[in-house]
Every structure is written in C-alpha cells, then in structure tokens.
C-alpha cells in the first residue's frame, strides 16, 4: 500500500519538478539574458543607465536627479531619500500626510528658501518645487518650475532672462507618444547646457 502511494506521489511530483526547473531556466536565465543582450545591442545608452559623461568621467544619469543649492543652477524637485537626497539605493517618498504638521513645516521651509534665494520674485511657486516626489529620484521638473527659477539663475549668472528662457524652452520635453505623462524639463541636462553656455560666453569675453 505504502509503495503504491509513493509510486503515485512520484508520478505526480516528477512533472511538477520538471516544469519548475524548465520555467526557472526559461524565466530566470534565458529570458532575462535575451532581453539584456537585445537592450544592449539596440539601446546601449539606456541599457547602461543613461549615464552622462564629461571628459571621460561619469557625472550623472538622465534618470536620477542631483541635489544643488547653487543660485546659478536650476534646482530639482525636493527628495526625501536618506541619508542624502537622490540616493538611488534608498528610493522612496516621505510618506507624510498632505495635511500633517511635518509636511506643512517642510513646505513652509521650502517656500522660505525659494523666496530668500530670489527676493524680487513674487510669482506663485509651482507645487513640484515644494513637495518631494514618490521615488525621491525624479530628474525632471515642470516647465513652470523651471520658468519660476529663470530670474534667480539669470541674476546669478549675469545672463539675459529672455536668452535663459529660450534655453529652458529648448530643453522642454513633451508627453511620451504625445499623450503619456506631462511636459517636463530634465534639470541635469538643463544645468549642463547652462554651464556650457556660460563657458562659451566667458570664452568669447576672453576669460580663462
């Protein structure tokens, strides 16, 4: 009796174990390897993390924001990751309730910092400059958030506001496929273009 039961159990387990092994190899080894090889062949830049290099050194990624408080640079969306902002190893939001005291305090501090950095700017502050993103890594801000910062950056850089607004407009990205998401500006790419613009202006003036 026991022998018959073990025989039946073995017959039932063999196909189950075989399918487990086959599916594990297919979905855990072959499929990921094929997708990775295809991605590296067709989209090498994206597959490697959309890294940005300058003179052979990686300076960032198009997909991850960077913290800056320099008045001559555009600022990204606040990040609540720890132990430092935009920490890709600890992606996440603040999990603060919108009406909570801690959230209201954080927003108030951000308002004060933005106003102090550009005292003459009385325009409404876009919400994405006051609230942290869910991932804490968002590399983009809205075109309105970039426009809000134009006066501050122009003063710090000694640039014409109209020329700087045109630079922002050139870095505006539309909706994906025309209908997904919202228009946005990649802060790191905009700041790199800004640095290049400033470097070219200094070169034209004969500055080292």
Secondary structure, DSSP 8 states (H G I E B T S, - for coil): -HHHHHHHHHHHHHHHHHHHHHHHHIIIIIHHHHHHHHHHHH-HHHHTT-EEEETTEEEEETTB------TTS--------SSSTT-GGG-------TTSHHHHHHHHHHHHHHHHHTTT--S---GGGTS--SSS---EE-HHHHHHHHHHHHHHHT--HHHHHHHHHHTEE--BTTTBS--EEEHHHHHHHHHHHHHHHHHHTT--
